[in-house]
Amino acid sequence: MSAPYEPEYPLLCAPLRLGKLTLRSRMCSAPMGFPDLTEDGCLTEGAIAFYENRARGGAAIVTVSEACVDYRNGKSHGRLINLENPGVLAGLTNCARAIRRHGALASIELNHAGMLSDFDVVSSERTKDERVHCGPSDAVLPTGTRVKAMDNGQIRAAVDAFAKGAALVKRAGFDMLMVHAGHGWLIHQFLSPLTNRRTDEYGGSRERRFRFALEVLEAVRAAVGEDFPIELRFSAMETAPGGITLPDAAAFARAAEKWVDILHVSAGGEPDFHVTHPSMFSEPGCNVQYAAEIKKHVSLPVATVGALNEPEQMEAILASGQADLVCMARALLADPELPKKVRQNRTDEILRCIRCFTCHAERMLTQTRICALNPQIGREAEAKFASPPTSPKRLLVAGGGPGGMQAALTAARRGHRVTLCERSEALGGNLRCERRVPFKAAFPKYIETMTRQLALAGVEVRLGCEVTPDFVRAFQPDALFIAVGAEAARPPIPGLEGPNVVFGTELETREGEIGRRVAVIGGGLVGCESGLYLAQQGHEVTILEQRSAAAADANPRHRPALLAQLAAHTAVRTGMTATEITAEGVCCTADGEKHFFPADTVLCAAGLRPRRETVDALRGAAPIVEVIGDCFRPDILRGATWRAYHAALDL
């Protein structure tokens, strides 16, 4: 008789009783908004498929976000789920069913933005003078927007709105709900001394600042009954002086225990984006400490969240008693099947989030939800119904960078016979030059995981094999995907070929040659991150950028975190045009004036140049030829994976 199956991470895989319900594991999908909604705030098929994907991937709880309880006065941004719309019920019901049919518990986050409501997208019928935001106290926001203190009638209306929203989502078939009392929204505004300066029964002492939140929880409990689990999400600290402290949060958690079933501990207020959503410069699980402190003061299950990616770390969190549940958002965008892979002892197949903030930035810039590593995100409905090709083809992929790997993997999973050839002795392309960078620790894991997945998909990988026209003629593929990448651009700067010059793509192989003082030519994303890495290794780094701003090509969520790191570790000089490189350093001009920056080593990060000669030589070598990745157009990782994925779908 065979031995029983034993999971490698038994605590993560252990069930948890929650009233009359049972969570199938301790791994949950944290709230993630999906902007593909109707104009009046109803769920679309795309939105439903987005959440269903996480349920199919094995999460114990899938929390839908963001459901606004007062669409006229409390909508924070963009398109949110409108719980006041009579037509929203059908979409909510279909979404709950889609989650539940895969064995996950369906939850939904209820929220009100309070003084941070965005009337420009909520109530266009209001005149400018009527757009007065309401919050705990009178205030003027940094944007100049006036905030008027809510009177008792408005407070009662907000409480009732939460209760009505709760009753609606229960009617729609959700198993539980989450009340959002953190991250700077309305309930948080009442809890925080920074935004609540009232002197009545809703402000002043800590207990009076709790009152609004507790009234909301009491009303929600009355609306859903005793057997319907409520999860309370709140911030255990704020970074600004005078804000919420851990003792405040612990006292609030004790007061809220009467009404809720799970305490979901996060951190940060509205200005603290990189606290609430830790960047790649933060340690994984850096916010777990707050959940661990709250857990000392309560008897309910405590959930933790924030930059959690690694099963080993999450298991240790549970084993040490710091939390009872781990919640993931970005990690389940990169790999929605992370929980399933943990339960099946397939952790070597997990695609780890690299915390690049592409997902957050795209929502800001284009009102879409995508992922740099997972090209299916935002297109789950399409992927759900995609059928394999009826005539499998023999595909040859030239190049083993991110684009080549993604194309090969997608094509193989669709039934094609795929051979991937890489002229070097390792996969990964230009990502390999970043594998020693501490804040890019997820990149080598990405390469390892893709290598593993290629093997499982049956892709034949040939390393040290360059694809030439003669090779293609001998191989006779039905289709050829050219993904030969790009090389370092070489701007016409005298001295660029000197022995003291290192190109960004050579950083890994020539790091031992780099001297104490480093001048980086090129203050784009690559130059800034490379310069930051060298500074963290003890070098004195000056970054020289021709444009007026450094890291201008970084996305708007990653860039502030990167600039803060640069300010702490490097010198950044903008408006500098490099005119000559000497053995002593770099000569520049700025506004007609000459400048000289002493340097032992010059790192050239002036962009990438597609390998067009190689591409042109291979065009016409097969019946079907597609050019993908950086050899088509140098782009960030997202661009390479996105184009490669769809090229494989088109085959």
N, C-alpha and C positions, 0 to 999 in steps of 0.2 A: 504494500500500500504506500503510495507516494506521500511525502511530507506535506503538511499544509502550506499554503502560500504565505510567505512572510514579507511584508513590505520593508524596504530599506529604511523608511522613515515612518515608524509606527505611530508616533504621536500626531504627525501631520495627517495621517490616514485614518485616525481614530474618529468614530462618530461622536456626536455631541447631542444630548437631549436638550430640547428647547421647548418646555411645556409639553404639548401633545405632539410636537414635531421632532424629527431627528435629522440633524445635519449629517450628510454622508462622510464628511471629512472636516478638517479645521481650516481649509483653504477657501477663501471667499473672494468674489469679485467686487471690489469697491465701486462706489458710484462713479460712473463715467457718462457724461452727457454726450448725446449724439445729435448734431445739428440738422440732420436731414428730416425735418418735421414739416408739416403743412404750415402755411402762413398763420393760421389761427391756433396752432399749438397742438395738433393731433399727430399721433404716431404714424409713420409710413411703413411700408413693407421693408424698406432698407433699415429703418431703425429697429424694427422687431428682429430682423435677421442678425443685426449687430449684437443684440443681447442674447439671442438664442445661441450664437456661436460660443459664448462663454459657458452657457449651460451644457452644451454638447462637449465642451472641453473638460468638464468635470468639476467645476466650481461648486461648492456646497450651497452658497447663497449668491445669486446674481441680483445686484441692486441697480435698478433703472434710475436714471437721473436726467435732467433735473426737473422735478414736477413742482410747478409754481402754484401755491394755494390762493394767491391774489394777483391775477394777471394784470390788472389795471395799475395797482400800486406797488407790487412787489416783485416784478420781473427784473432779473439782474442783467441779462445780456442776450443778444441774438434771439434765436427761437428756442423756447422751452416748452415743456408739456404743460398745457393749459387745463388745470383741473376745474376751472369754471366753465369751460366750453361744454355745452350739452352733447356735442358730437364726439367727445374724447373717449367715451366709455368703450366703444367697440375696439378701438386700437389698444387701449389698456388691457382689455380682456384677451385679445389675441396675443398680446405680448406676454402676459402672465401664463397663458396656456403654452406658448412656445418654449418658455423657460422650464415650466413644470414637467413637460413631457420628456425631458431628458434627465429627470431625477434631481434637479436643483430646486431649492426654495426660491420663489419669486418675491423679491422685495422692491420697494420704490422709495426714493428719497423725497421728502416734502420740504419745501423751502420758501422763504420770503426774504427778499433782498433789503427791505427797509430803506434806509437813507441812500443805499447804493443802487436803487432801482434806476433803470435806464428808460426814461420816459420817451426818448427819441424813437424808440422802437416799440413802445407800449401804447401810448395814447397820442397819436398824431393829431387827434381832433382838439386837444387842449392847446390853448394859446401859451406863449412862452411864459407869461406871468402866472399862469395857472399850474405850471410844472414845479410845484414845491414838493420836495422830497420829505418824507416823514420818517422820523427816527425817535430814539429815546429822548433826545434833547435838541434844543436849538443849536445850529452849527452852520458853518460855511465850509464846504469841502474844498480841497486844493484846486479843484476845477472852477471854483467860484459859485458852485451850485448852493442854493440856500436849503437848509434843512430845518423843518419845523417840528417841535416836540409833539408827539402824539398825545391826544387827550384820552381820557378814559374810554370814551366811545370808540375811538379808533383802535385802542388796545383790545377792547372786547371784540371788535370786528375781526382783528387779526387772529385772535384766539379761535373764534368761530370758524374762520377760514381754514385753519389747520384741521379742526374737527370735521368739517364738511369734506375736505380733501381726503382725510383718513377713511371716512365712511365710504367714499366713492371707490378708493382703491381696494378696499376689502370686497365691495360688491363686484369689482372687476375680476376677482379671483386671486389676488395676490395673497401669499402666505403670511406676510409680515410687512412692516414698513420701517423706514428710518426717518427720524426727525433731525433735521440739520440745524445744530445749534453752535456751529463753529465757523471758522474761516472768514469772519467779519460780516456775516449776514445778520438779519434782524435780531434773532434770539441772542447771538453773540454780542450784538451792539448793546443789548440790555445787560448782559453779564459783565461787560468790560467797563472798568472805571474810566477808560479813555473816552468812551462815547456816551456813557450814561452818567450824566451830571444832575439827575433829577433829585429833588428833595422830598418827594411824596412817597407813597407806599411802594413805588416801583424803582426807587433809587436811594443812594446814600450808603447804608450799610451793605455788607456782602449779602446778607439774607434778603434784604429788600431788592437787590439787583437780581436775585434768583427768581423773584416772584413771577415775572412774566413767563419765563421758561417753564416753571412748574405748573402754571395755569394752562399753558399749551399742552403739556404732557397729560395733565389731568383730563382735559377736554378730549384729547385724542384717545386716551384710554376709555373714556365713557362712550366714545363713538364706535370703537371697534370691539369692546368687550374684553373680558379677562383672559380669554384663551388665544388672543391674537398677539403674537410677539411684536414688541416695539424695540427698535434699536436707536439709541441716542448717540449722535455724532457730535462731539464738542472738541474745542481746542483747549489743551491743558496749559498753554502758555502763550504770551505775546512777547515779541522782542522789544517793543517800545517801552521805555521806563514808565511805570505807573499802570501798566496793563495787567491782564490776567496772570496770576502766578500759580505755581503748582499747588500751594495750600488752598487757594481759591477754588481751583479745579477739583481738588479732592473733596472739599466741603460740598461743592455743587453735585458731584457724583453721589455722595452719600444722601443728599436731599432728594435726588432724582430716582434713587433705587426703588422707591415705592411704586413708580409708574412704569418702569421699563424692564426689559429682559436682557439686553446686551448694552454694554457701554463701549462705544467705538471712539478710541482716544486718538485725536490728531493733534496738530500744533499750528500756531500762527494765526494772525489776523489778516485783514484784507491787504495791507501793504507787504505781508510776509510771504510772497509767492514761493520763494526758494526755500522757505522753511516748511511750508505745507507740501511743496513738491520738490524734494531734495534734488539738486543738480548732480551732474557727474563729478563735481568737485567735493561732494559730501560723502561721508562714509555710508555704505549700505546699512539700512536699518537705523539711521541716526535718531529717529524719533521714538524708537522703542522704549527708551528710558522714561518717557512720560506715561506710557501705558503701564510700565512696571511700577511706577510710583502710585498711580491710581489704584492698581490692583491690591496694594497693601491696605487700602481703606474701605474696600467694598466686598460684597459676597457674590456679586453677579459675574457672569462671564465677561471678560474684557478682550476687546479686539484691538490689534495694533495695525498701523498702516504707515507707508512711506519708504520707498526705495527698497522694497523686499523682492528679491530675485532668486536667491540661492536656497534650495531645499535644506542644505546642511545648516545654514544660519537660522532658518525658520524653525527647524526641528529643535535647535538649541534654545530658541526663545521659549518654546512650549515646555521643554524639559526643565528649564531654569525657573519656570513659574512666572515669567514676565508678562505673559498674555495667554489667553485660551484659544484665540483665533488669530489668523494672519490674513490681512486683506491686501489685495493687489489690484492696481489699475493698469499702469503702463506695462507691467510685466505680462499682463494678459492681453495686451494689444500685440506685443511682440510674439507671444505664443499663447493663444487661447487654450491650448491643450496642456499647459503646464501642470495643472492638478491631476489630470488623467495620467500623464507621463510619470508623475511622482508615485501615484498609486500602483502603476504597472512596472515600477522599477526601470523606467526608461529615461532617467534623468540626463543621460548623455545625449539625448535628442532634444533637450529643451533649448529653444532659441532665446537667449537672455536679452532683456532690454538694455540698451546702451545709454539711456537717459540723455538723449540728444535733444529732447523737447520738440521734435518734429510734430508730434501729435497735438501738443498744446498750441504751437505756433501756427499751424495750418488752420486751426479753428479761429484764431484771431485774424489771420490774413485772408482766408478764403471761405470761412464758414463750412469747412469740411473736416472730417476726422480721418486721418491716415496714419501710417506708421512707416518709418524708414526701412525697417527690416521685413515687415509683413505686408506685401502688396495686396492682400485680400481685405485688409481693414478698410472699411468704408464701402466695400463692394461685396459684402457677405452674401447678399441676395443673389448676385450674379454667380458667385462661386458655388452657391448652394445648388443651383440648377444646371451648372455646366456639366455636359456629358463628355466622356472620353471620345477621341476621334475614331471614326469607323475604319480608317485606313492608316494604321501606324506607319510612321516613316523612320528611316535611318538618319539620325541627326548627328552632325559633327559640330562640336562647339570648340572654337579656337580661343583659348584664354580662360584662366581659372581665377579671375578676380570676382568681386561680388556679382557683377552682371552675368558672367559666364556660369557661375555656380547656380544662380537663381534660375536662369534659363534651362540649364541641364536638369535641375531638380524638377521644375514644373513640367517640362516635356516628358520626363520619365514617368512621373506620376500619372500622366495622361495616356500612357501606354506606348509612347515612342521608344525606339531603341537608340540610346544616347551614348556617345563617346565624347569625353571632354579631354582636350589636350592642353597642357600648360608647358611652356618652354622652359620655365625655371623648375627647381626641384621642390616647390611647395605651392599650395593654393593660397589665395588671399589677395593677390595683386598688391596695389599700393597700401592696403590696410596693414600689410606686414611691417611696414616701417614704423607703425605706432604701437607695436605689441609690448614694448617696455614702458609705455607711458602709464603711470598709475591711474590717472583719471580716465583712461581708455581701456581699463582692465577687461571690459566686456568684449572688446574687439577680437582678441585672440580666441576667446571662448566662442564668439560668433563663427570664426573660421573653423574651429574644431567641430562645432555642431553641424555646420553645413557639410563638412567633410564626411561626418558620420551619416547624415541624411542622404547624401549622394550614394554612399555604399548601400544603405538599406533600400534605396529606390532602384538599385541595379545599374547605376551609371558606371560605365567603364572609364576610369581616370588614368590618363597616361601623363606622368610627370617627365620633365626633361625632353619633351616632344614638341618641336616647333611645327606649326602647320604652314606649309608652303603650297604654292600652286601644284607642284608635282605630287606632294603628299595627298592633296584633295583628289587629284585625278586617279591616283592609285586606290584611294579609300572608296571612291564612288558613292558619296552620301546622297540621299534625296534632298537634304537641306544642310546649309552651312550657316551657323551663327558666328559672326566675327566679333569677338570681345577681347581684343588684344590690348586694350587700355590706352594709357597716355604716359608721356614722359615729362620730366621737368622742362618748363619753358626756359629758354636762354636769351634773355633780353640783351641788346647790344651795348653792354657796359664794359668798357676797357678793364681788363684784369679779371673778368669773370671766370676765366679758365685757370686762374692761379691755384697753387697748391693749398692755399688757406681758405678756399671756397668749397663749401659742402652744399649740395642741393637737398631740398626737403625730402625727396624720395630716397636719399642715401643715408638718412639720419641713423637708421639702425646699424648699417654696416660700417659707418665711419665715425660713430659716436666717440670712439677712443681717441680720435685725432682732434677733437674739439678743445680749444684752449679756454682759459679762464674768462676772458672777455669775448663776448659774442655780439655781433651786429647782425640783425635779421633784416634782409631786404624783402619787403612785402609784408604788410600788416593786415592781410586778409585772414580768414579763419584758419587756414593751414599755418601761416606764419605766426599768428598769435598763439595758437595751441602748441606749436613746436617751440617757440620762444619761452612760453610758460613752463613747459616740461624741462627745458635746459636750466631755467632759473631755479626750478625746484630741485635740480641736481647740484646746485651750488655755483653755477656760472653767473657772471654779471651780464645781463642781457639788455640790449637796446633794440627796440623794434622800430624800423623805419618804414613809414607808409606814405605813399605818394598822395593818396586821397586825404580828405579833410577829417576822416574818422577811421578808427581802427575797427577791425572785425565787422565791417559794414555788410559783409555777405553772410554773417551768422544770423540765425533766425531770432526773432524778437523775444523769445523766452530764454534761449541759451545765452544771447549776447550780454545781458546785464550781469549774469553770473561770471562770464568769462572776463568782462571788463573789470569787475571787482578783483578777480584774481590777478590780472595784469597789473592793476594799480598797486597791489600789495607786493608783487615779486619782480616787476620789470620796469624799465623806462620806455615809454611809448612816445615817439615823435612823429607827428603827422605833417602832411604837406611837404615831405622830403622826397626829392627826386635824386636817386643815386646816379652819379656821373662818372665815377671811377672807383675801382677797388685797388688798393695798394697792399703791400706787405704789412703796413701798419694799421689799416682800417678802411673806412668807406668815406669818400667825398660825396657830398650832396649839395644841392641848391634848393632854396626855399624863398619865394618872393624876391628873386634876384640876388639873394645873399648866399655866400658859400659857407658850408658847415663841414666839419670833419669829426668823425666818430671813431676813436681808437678801438681796434678789435684785433684779437689774436686769430679769430675765426669768423668768417662771413658765411652765414646761412642764407642761401638764396631760395626764397619761397614766393617766386613771382608768377605762380600759376602753373598750369599743365598744358601740354601740347599733344593733341591726338596723334596717334601713330598712323597718319593718313597714308603713308607710302605702303605700309603693310596691308592696310585695308584695300587700297587701289589694286594691289597685286592679286588679291583674292577675289575681287569682284568678278562675277561670271564664272567662277570655278565650279559651281553646282547649280542645279535647276532652281533652287530657292536659296537666296542669300539675304540675310538680315544683319545689319550692323547695330550693335547694342553696346551699352556701357560708355566708358570714357573715350573710346576710340570714335564714337559717334559725336559726342559732345561732353567734355569734362563737366561733371556734375557731382553733387553730394550723393551720399550712399542711397538715399531715397530714390533719386532719379535713375540710378543704375538698376536697382531691384525692380522698380515699377515698369520700366521699359522691357526688361528681360522677361518678367512674368507675362506681360501681354504679348510679347513676341512668341512665346511658347504657346499661349492660348490660341494665337492666330494660325499656328502651324497645322 
